[in-house]
Structures are given as C-alpha cells and as structure tokens.
C-alpha cells in the first residue's frame, strides 16, 4: 500500500535547481545554480546581439534611421550579455560577501549605462548637443571593470588554482556501507593521536533513523537533515495504539488531516484543504458520524449524479472512471429540478443529431403547417428572422438558398439617407429616388436591359435636378436644345407631344434659333403643294442661280441638277424637260416661296415645310394614318405658329402641367426630349407641385446611386441594426442585433457576406448536439428546438473530430446510465490512473475523504473501504501543533517516526523493535546525539 504524505516545498525545489542537477551536477549551493544560469543567459544575449549586427541591413541605400536602429538593437543585448556573464562567473567563484556586493554594484552601474545608451542614442551620441557618449562609455567601463576585477582578483587572493578543473587535489576516500545506506550495521576505525603516540579505536556503527522520502538534490537532503537536527531534541512523544486522525496546519493558514492505522500507514486523507481548524474538525466529525455505516457505490459503468455548489444543484454524466462526460447547462436551486432536467437530457440525447455551425447557420422552423427561417451565429444567437411564411419545407429551403446566394453580392443601403436605387424589375433594370423615410419620391420612366444604362439615367437626374428650371408650357412652345454635340429645335405641346422638329443640326444655338424664326415667319403664308407621284421642282438657289430636282411622293430626291446651275429659270426648265421624257408622269412644280408638302412614308402620312430653294426647314414629327390627319396637323401649326414662344433648353427641366381634372403633375425632361422621371402623385395647385419639385431637387442633390439588384442590406442608423430587403425595398428578413456604431455594423455585415456560401442550413426537430469553436477550443452543447441549452461539454477539444468522438461517447452512455442518488454519505469506488480507488462523498457530492492508495483490483479497493469503516469508528483525533515522535506497532514490531507541526514526516526508524522500551531507548539516543551530530557526505 502506498501512502501519500504532504510536505512543504523546499527552497531547492525550483525548476532551475532541477535542470542544473539533471544536466550539470549536484549544486554545492544556490550560488552555483544562479551563477551558471546568468553565464548561459549572458552568452545567449551576447551571441544574439552579434548575430543581429551581422545580418542587419547595410549599404548606402539603407536609411540612416534604419542603420541606427539595427545598431541599437544589436548593442543592447550584447552589452547586457557581457554583464550577465561576468556576474555569473563571480557567483561561481569562492568569493566573500563583500566581493559579491561589489560585483553586483558594478553590474548595476553598467546596466545604468545601457539604459542611458537607449535614451540618448543616436541623437546625443558623438553628435548633437549635448553629447553623452563619453560619459556613458566611461560609466559602462567602470561597471564592467568593477565586476571583472572581482573575477580576476579572487583566484589570486584565494589561491584557487583549480577553478576550471572538475576535481581538486587530494585523496579520494571510500565510504563504509553504513554511511551510504548499503547496510544497517557496520564498524569504523578511528585513528587518533594521544600525547606523543598514535593509537586507534574500533567503533561499532548501526543505522538508527532514516528519511521517509528521497530528494532530487544533495542540498535539499542536507536541508531536511538540518530540519531534523533543529527539532529532534524538543520533539514530544505520541504513542499511536489505535487508528487516529492526524490534524495539522500545513502552512499559510491551511488545515488538513489524514487517517492512519495504528501501524502508521495511511488509510485516507481529507478531500480538500480547510481554511480553519474548526472546518477540518467538522469534516472529521462528519466522517466519524456517517462513515462507518456509509453505503458503497461501485462506478463500473457510466452514471448520472447531482452536485451542489454555492447553493445550486447541477447534474453530471460520468463514465466508469468518474470522468465527466456531460454537465447540466443550468444550475437549479432545487435538486428535484436538476434531476428533472437530467431526465429531459436522457430523452433528448438519444435521437439528437450533430450540428456544426462554424460561423453562421440558418434554422428552418415549422409551426401550424407554416415554415419560416432564422439566421443565427455559432453561439445560436438569432441575427435575423424571415418576414414571410412559407407553405412547405421545400419552399422555405429554396428561399433560404436564394438569399444566401444573393447575399454575397448584396449592396449596402442606409435608411434615413436619400438614395437613387438602381434595381431589377423582371428582366429589365429601372431606377427610383427614395427619401429619408424610405418612401419612393421618383420613379424612372424608362427601363434598360443593363444596370449601367439605368444608372446613367439616375446620375443624370442626380446632377441635373438641383439646378433644373421649372417650366410650364401652356399650349405650344419652341425648344432649342443641344444633343449629341449639336443644336436642334422642336415644337412641343404641354403634354410633350412634338408637332414639328428640325431636320438638320446646327453648330450654334443662334443658327437653330434663326430657323425657328423662319418657321414662325414663313409657315403662315406657305402654300400647300400636293402630288401623288414624283414631281420636278425648279427653284432659285441662294446665289441667284436656278436649279432643279426630281423628288418622289415621300420627298426623297431622285435626281437633281448636280453641280450645274443656270442663269435663268428658262435654262433650268429646258434642262429639266430633257429628263422629263424619262419620267412622263412626274408633275411640274415651281417653288417661289416656302411651301408645305404632304407625303406618305413607311410610318404613315406626314408634312414638311420647305423653303423657296427646296430645303426642308421643318418636319412634322408625328405620322398619321390618313392624309387628312396630316393635313389637320399642318393646319393647326399654321394657325398658331406665329405666336409661339421660343425657349432655350441647354440642361434638364422640371415641366409642370395640369391634366383635365385640374390636377398638377411634374416631369423631368432632358434636352433631347426624353422624360426620365415623373411625379408619382398629383397636386391640387401649381404652388404645391412647385414645392414638390423643390423637395425632389433637394433630395436628389448628393443622394448616392446604389445598385440594389435582387437583395440588399438596409442599415438603420437609429440603433445600427439591419434588415434584408428585395429590389423594391420590401423586407425579406429583419435583423435582431444592434451595434455600437456604423463601422461595427458594416464589419458584421461584411463578415456575414464573406461566409454566406459556408452557412449551414438545418432543422432541429427535438434537440441537437451543437459543435462550435469557443475562445478556449472546440466544444459542444445540447440544445432543444428553442435553442435553449440542456447540457454542455465539461472540457474543450483540439479539433472537430475530438468533439464528435466525445458526443458519440455521450450518446452511447446517456440512455442506459443509472442515476446515483446520494441521499447520505457514501463511499464511491472508481477507476483512476489504471487502478481502483475510493472517495467518501456527502449528499451534496462534497468530497469528505479520499483513499491514500491505489489498488490493482476492485476487490482490494472494496476491502480497503471495509477496513476504513472499521478504523473510522474507533479513530481518535490527534492535533499536531509541534514536532513529535509517533510510536506505532506494526507486524514487525515497534517503530517510530518524526513529524513536524505541519504534518511533514521528517524521518523514521530504520529498524523495528521487539518492545516499546527498546524503540524508546533507540529514540533517546537520537534525541541526545542528533542535535550536535556531525553530517558526513558520502557519494
């Protein structure tokens, strides 16, 4: 049986002493360890500084600041390394305390110089005002000289010539077996001088006491010997006739106990440390009251139990080694609630599926035959929920996958900010202007096959609306406008119907305006020329010469006089008559003034106005189904054209007009005559429509143009929440999370977009094992259909595979594991570290005592529990408040051991004695001779 004892930490238990002993040799003192450590650290620092200097950048192309920085980084560790190395050598030398103080003082001076170097290099180093380089170098040199002086002078003063060798000169002695633990009895010849003659004496030696443990280093063993010497004389005597609880203060105000048999071997020890003697005493009393009759529970298969901590109950699933497999996620004030939660876990875990949400997941939920979806993060926090419901699981799945596919391309909109939305409508693209409240103020009138065209229209209104003129056309109006780099004109009505337009382009607005003046002047007096077939025209050119041409009924020129010009009208008629033989049906027309022509083309009947030289100066823009329709349009022009005003249109305008019901509207017209936008509502008065136009112009100014597509993310500045909207800004899903500021919200949205295609789509029917990455590593929890945690893993894992393996173990154990109900104190047997052991628990699962040993078989552990029951019943309580010798009677006889006031076992008798008197006699020898005994070291 292995007995576990407690002892205080030695000052030689540190990692440095362990490494030194393992890799160098047994230290003679603490100075050896610290000196060697400083020597190694100094070496590494110095080498590191030199390496940095060698591999650092050099050359004329390197910035001066970089060169200075590299030199500083190299110099500092090298300088510190030299200080550490020299100080380490000093500690290794046999120096006096005064020499050591001098060396440390020198090291501090040198370190101070290094600090000053860092502060003043390079700005005040040889250059700059003031320069501290000389002072710092002198200070460092003085410090190093002081340390090095101790190193150099110690061997000279002490005469230690063999500092660098492993052994010293002199004899090597063999030690008798009694001194190195090879035998318990031996002899020693002592040779000594009496008077002037030598003699010798044979001394009978036998081992009386020995250590109860071994030590890593000789220094630690010597420290324990000194402790024994200091306490052995005054140690009291305790005779242990029956089992006893040894109660002691182990140090730092911590109390502990362990139960020992009458032979001194340990049965059990306290399950925890106690803050006071009363607490430790209460624990012993509880064990004595309940331990003898406590039942024994054998942990040979997984079980459930409940534990209480800070007044709250929680259940656990344990394997046969008492390793927790699962813990209840919630704590309960009532134990019955904890057990009810346990049973719920048992029922849900059997059919729970594994769920892995590495970043985001979309859960599908069904209620009353309607489906919806919720977006969650890896912690199952709901980020957003769908707005509409779906009739089937397949329908909601398709909707979710569509959203995830479009989300990675979704644009970012911001509520409370006017925006031009370029959006998709069917197979076409359109645009609209949305105000701060999200209300659509303007819709584009034209659709486009590509988003770029719709965006161009929106940009046109964004830039043109703020300065656009408000225009009202009462009846007809001439507009001179610039389009495609040239000037044109048109005659339009209030509803933007074009009655006439230019047939040519003009370089300047003045040229177009002159043509408008000619139309106004010549149209009222123009004759009407009608012909059903082709016709010859004879006309006087601008230079006064005469020309001719042949036109068909559509006004297309079939032939003309070319470059030929005639001095008189008769000459032109003669030339024309020669050609007329080939066109006998062509009519003969003479044009002396401007004239209207009616014609028919592929689009229908139209009219045009030609001047006296046959040039078309105006064309009816509209085609009519009949000749009478074209004639009526021409007559309407003739009646009103002379009084029509002309307006220059170099940029877009807002045209306002009233309909037949006296309702006012506006439309946004660009110079080429296209209506890009119009009001969505009517207004009762012109004043109201003008106010609306001013509002639209204000909203449009500075509003960004955003391409919405099928899906967009709409930010709400009030709390920086967000929602997913479709092309019409209708909500698809509403976010449930708010953010501190816009940057945080945008970062969250961008992260969601980046991982959209990796999002898990899942359904929790009853429960699921959720596998996720926490701050400490991979772990799991069991959640129900409402995402409420039921259980969690007791640990974290290195990877997902380990988590899944842990879940498999839980799933296998949970259904059949029995519930262990600790109604009272009970012994619990379980496997640990390849062997069997036990612990004593109270009804709150508090560990009262643990076995002092491990057993190879369950039967041995059960036998130990039975023995513990018997020992507990009759055990007394011994409080250790000072060092004491304990007498025990074992099967081999009487033995004793020395225990200090902290419960540490310092030593024990080497032999067993037939009688208590013999043991006490031997002990008396130890008490008498121990305090002054010479310590001989034998290796």
Buried (B, 14 or more C-beta within 10 A) or exposed (E): EEBEBBBBEBEBBEEBBBEBBEEEEBBEEBBBBBBBBBBEBBBBBBEBBBEBBEEBEEEEEEEEEEBBBBBBBBBBBBBBBBBBBBBBBBBBBEBEEEBBEBBBEBBBBBBBBBEBBEEBBBEBBEEEEEBBBEEBEEBBEEBBEBBBBBBEEBBEEBEEEEEEEEEEEEEEEEEBBBBEEEEBEBEEEEEEEEEEEEEEEEEEBEBBBEBBEEBBBBBBBBBBBEBBBEBBBEBEEBBBEEBBBBBBBBBEEBBBBBBBBBBBBBBBBBBBBBEEBEEBBEBBEBBBEBBBEBEBBBBEEBBBBBBBEEEBBBBBBBBBEBBBBBBBBBBBEEBEBBBEBBEBBBEBBEEBEBBBBBBBBBBBBBEEEEBBBBBBBBEBEBBBBBBEBBEEEEEBBEBBEEBBEBBEEBBBBBBEBBBBBBBBEEEBBBBBBBBEEBEEBBBBBBBBEEBEBBBBBBBBBBBBBBEBEBBBBEEBBBBBBBBEEBBBBBBBBBEBEBBBBBBBEBEEBEBBBEBBEBBBEBBBEBEEBBBEEBBBBBBBBEEEBBBBBBBBBEBEEEBBBEEEBBEEBEBBBEBBEEBBEEBEEBBBBEBEEBBBBBBBEEEBBBBBBBBBBBEBBBBBBBBBEEBEBBBEBBEEBBEBBEEBEBBBBEBBBBBBBBEEEEBBBBBBBBBEBBBBBBBEEBBEEBEEBBEBBEEBBBBBEEBEBBBBBBBBBBBBEEEBBBBBBBBEBEBBBBBBBEBEEEEEBBEBBEEBBEBBEEBBBBBBEEBBBBBBBEEEEBBBBBBBBEBEBBBBBBBBBEEBEBBBEBBEBBBEBBEEBEEBBBEEBBBBBBBBEEBBBBBBBBBEBBBBBBBBBBBEEBEBBBEBBEEBBEBBEEBEBBBBEEBBBBBBBEEEBBBBBBBBBBBBBBBBBBBBBEEBEBBBEBBEEBBEEBBEEEEEEEE
